[in-house]
Amino acid sequence: MALHITTHGDIDQILVTALSREFVRKIYRHCWGKNNTPYFAGNCFRGVLYFDERLAGKYAEDLGLAWNGWLSAPKFHHRTGACYEHGLTLVVDAGEGPTQVGAAGLAVVEERPRLGDFLSRIGENEVLCVLGAVDKGEMQFTLPDFSGTFDPEKLTVRVERFSDLYCEEAVITGLAYDGRTLSMETGQSRGKNMLDPLLIDREGKLLDMYDFA
């Protein structure tokens, strides 16, 4: 008998990379030229970075760089998984039909990627960038040779929290039952929202568009 656990809620994809400071400046200048408010300029910047590969690619090419979309950027760190918060529920099937288990109260093992570990990897004319997408969907976890009665107190959630990088997302990286790791697969997804890009300088300061004026 197998133990199946399906998460229902948000799916996060988080990517930590480095961008040329001048590349960022070129996009912001373009966006300020089209918009006269910080709100719309910020939306424009996000749109170019995530969706307009042609325009972003042109600005990169002008600088002797390559740009093939945000998911093709150099990956200092890349994580995809169910968001631990925001209304997460788990549906457990241990062979007697599915039952719903709330995430609150489950044992959690937490890891936090540290900002300092990434700052040393960016160049003098680069900034650290945290990019990401949030999708409605499911993650499926399986323990193939499960036996006995399911006990939620034996379930452990492994979480990666990005708060040290100014990002409030927390991503489930795995589940373990009674010390045994479940396999993990991506299930169905429905729609996608993009996270606001976070830009950080070599000293660890969070930047905004005025720092690239």
C-alpha positions as CSV (number, residue, x, y, z in Angstrom):
1,M,0.0,0.0,0.0
2,A,1.2,3.5,-0.8
3,L,0.8,6.8,1.1
4,H,-0.2,9.6,-1.2
5,I,-0.2,13.3,-0.1
6,T,-1.3,16.1,-2.4
7,T,-0.9,19.8,-1.5
8,H,-3.5,22.2,-2.7
9,G,-2.6,26.0,-2.8
10,D,0.1,28.1,-4.3
11,I,3.2,26.8,-6.1
12,D,6.2,29.0,-5.9
13,Q,9.2,29.1,-8.3
14,I,12.1,31.2,-6.9
15,L,15.3,32.0,-8.8
16,V,18.3,33.9,-7.4
17,T,20.6,35.3,-10.1
18,A,22.9,38.2,-10.9
19,L,22.1,41.0,-13.4
20,S,24.2,43.6,-15.0
21,R,23.6,47.0,-13.2
22,E,23.6,48.7,-16.6
23,F,21.1,46.2,-18.0
24,V,18.7,47.0,-15.2
25,R,19.3,50.7,-15.8
26,K,18.5,50.5,-19.5
27,I,15.1,48.8,-18.7
28,Y,14.2,51.3,-16.1
29,R,15.1,54.2,-18.4
30,H,12.8,52.7,-21.0
31,C,10.0,52.3,-18.5
32,W,10.4,55.9,-17.1
33,G,10.2,57.1,-20.7
34,K,6.8,55.4,-21.1
35,N,5.4,56.1,-17.6
36,N,5.5,59.1,-15.3
37,T,4.6,57.3,-12.0
38,P,6.7,54.9,-10.0
39,Y,3.8,52.4,-9.9
40,F,3.5,52.1,-13.7
41,A,7.2,52.3,-14.2
42,G,7.6,49.4,-11.8
43,N,5.0,47.4,-13.6
44,C,6.7,48.1,-16.9
45,F,10.0,46.9,-15.5
46,R,8.5,43.6,-14.3
47,G,6.8,43.1,-17.6
48,V,10.0,43.6,-19.7
49,L,12.0,41.4,-17.4
50,Y,9.6,38.5,-17.4
51,F,7.7,38.7,-20.7
52,D,9.4,40.9,-23.3
53,E,12.3,38.8,-24.3
54,R,12.8,40.7,-27.5
55,L,13.3,44.1,-25.8
56,A,15.3,42.7,-22.9
57,G,17.4,40.8,-25.3
58,K,18.1,43.9,-27.3
59,Y,19.3,45.8,-24.2
60,A,21.4,42.8,-23.2
61,E,22.9,42.6,-26.7
62,D,23.8,46.3,-26.6
63,L,26.0,45.5,-23.5
64,G,27.5,42.4,-25.0
65,L,25.4,40.1,-22.9
66,A,22.9,37.3,-23.7
67,W,19.3,37.2,-22.5
68,N,16.9,34.4,-23.3
69,G,14.3,35.0,-20.6
70,W,14.4,35.0,-16.8
71,L,14.4,31.2,-16.5
72,S,17.6,31.0,-18.6
73,A,19.5,33.4,-16.3
74,P,22.4,32.0,-14.4
75,K,21.0,30.1,-11.4
76,F,22.7,30.8,-8.1
77,H,19.7,29.1,-6.6
78,H,16.5,27.7,-8.1
79,R,13.6,26.2,-6.1
80,T,10.1,25.1,-7.1
81,G,7.5,23.7,-4.6
82,A,4.3,24.3,-2.8
83,C,4.1,27.5,-0.8
84,Y,4.0,26.6,2.8
85,E,1.6,29.4,3.7
86,H,-1.3,31.2,2.0
87,G,-4.1,28.7,2.7
88,L,-2.2,25.4,2.1
89,T,-4.1,22.2,2.7
90,L,-2.9,18.6,2.4
91,V,-5.0,15.7,1.2
92,V,-3.8,12.4,2.6
93,D,-4.7,9.0,1.1
94,A,-3.3,6.1,3.1
95,G,-5.5,3.5,1.4
96,E,-8.8,4.3,3.2
97,G,-9.9,7.2,1.1
98,P,-8.7,10.8,1.1
99,T,-8.8,13.0,4.2
100,Q,-7.8,16.6,4.6
101,V,-5.0,17.7,7.0
102,G,-4.2,21.3,7.8
103,A,-0.6,22.5,7.6
104,A,-0.8,24.2,10.9
105,G,0.6,22.1,13.7
106,L,2.7,19.9,11.5
107,A,6.4,19.4,12.4
108,V,8.6,21.7,10.3
109,V,12.3,21.5,9.4
110,E,13.3,24.9,8.1
111,E,16.3,26.1,6.0
112,R,17.0,29.7,5.1
113,P,19.3,30.6,2.2
114,R,21.6,33.3,3.4
115,L,22.1,36.5,1.6
116,G,25.8,36.6,2.3
117,D,26.3,33.3,0.5
118,F,25.2,35.0,-2.8
119,L,26.7,38.4,-2.5
120,S,30.2,37.1,-2.9
121,R,29.2,35.7,-6.3
122,I,28.1,38.9,-8.0
123,G,30.5,41.1,-9.9
124,E,31.5,44.7,-9.3
125,N,29.0,46.0,-11.9
126,E,26.2,43.5,-11.0
127,V,23.3,43.3,-8.6
128,L,21.7,40.3,-7.0
129,C,18.2,39.6,-8.3
130,V,15.4,37.5,-6.8
131,L,12.8,36.5,-9.4
132,G,9.8,34.2,-9.2
133,A,6.4,33.1,-10.1
134,V,3.3,32.0,-8.1
135,D,0.9,29.5,-9.6
136,K,-2.2,27.9,-8.3
137,G,-1.7,24.1,-8.4
138,E,-0.8,20.9,-6.7
139,M,2.3,19.0,-5.6
140,Q,2.1,15.2,-5.2
141,F,4.1,13.2,-2.6
142,T,4.3,9.4,-2.5
143,L,5.7,6.8,-0.1
144,P,5.2,3.5,-2.0
145,D,5.6,0.9,0.8
146,F,3.5,2.5,3.5
147,S,1.7,0.3,6.0
148,G,-0.3,0.9,9.1
149,T,-2.6,3.9,10.1
150,F,-1.5,7.4,9.1
151,D,-0.5,9.5,12.0
152,P,-0.1,13.3,11.2
153,E,2.3,13.6,14.1
154,K,4.8,11.5,12.2
155,L,4.7,13.8,9.2
156,T,7.5,16.4,8.8
157,V,7.4,19.3,6.3
158,R,10.8,20.5,5.0
159,V,10.6,24.2,4.1
160,E,13.0,26.7,2.5
161,R,12.3,30.3,3.7
162,F,13.7,33.2,1.7
163,S,13.2,36.0,4.2
164,D,17.0,36.7,4.4
165,L,16.7,37.8,0.7
166,Y,13.9,40.2,1.4
167,C,11.4,37.7,0.0
168,E,8.5,36.5,2.1
169,E,8.0,33.2,0.2
170,A,8.4,29.9,1.9
171,V,8.7,26.8,-0.3
172,I,8.1,23.2,0.7
173,T,11.1,21.2,-0.5
174,G,9.9,17.8,0.7
175,L,7.8,15.7,3.1
176,A,9.0,12.9,5.4
177,Y,6.9,10.4,7.2
178,D,8.4,8.7,10.3
179,G,11.8,9.7,9.0
180,R,11.3,8.4,5.5
181,T,11.3,10.8,2.5
182,L,8.4,10.9,0.1
183,S,9.0,11.3,-3.6
184,M,7.7,14.6,-5.0
185,E,6.1,15.5,-8.4
186,T,4.4,18.6,-9.8
187,G,0.7,18.2,-10.3
188,Q,-1.8,20.3,-12.2
189,S,-1.5,24.1,-12.2
190,R,-3.9,26.9,-13.1
191,G,-2.7,30.4,-13.9
192,K,0.4,32.3,-12.9
193,N,1.4,35.5,-11.2
194,M,4.9,36.9,-11.3
195,L,6.7,38.2,-8.2
196,D,8.1,41.7,-8.1
197,P,11.8,41.5,-8.9
198,L,14.0,42.2,-5.9
199,L,17.4,43.9,-6.6
200,I,20.2,43.9,-4.0
201,D,23.6,45.5,-4.2
202,R,26.9,44.0,-3.1
203,E,26.6,45.4,0.4
204,G,23.2,43.6,0.9
205,K,21.0,46.8,0.5
206,L,17.6,46.4,-1.2
207,L,17.5,48.7,-4.2
208,D,14.6,50.5,-6.0
209,M,14.3,52.2,-9.4
210,Y,15.7,55.5,-8.1
211,D,19.0,53.7,-7.5
212,F,19.3,53.3,-11.2
213,A,18.3,56.8,-12.3
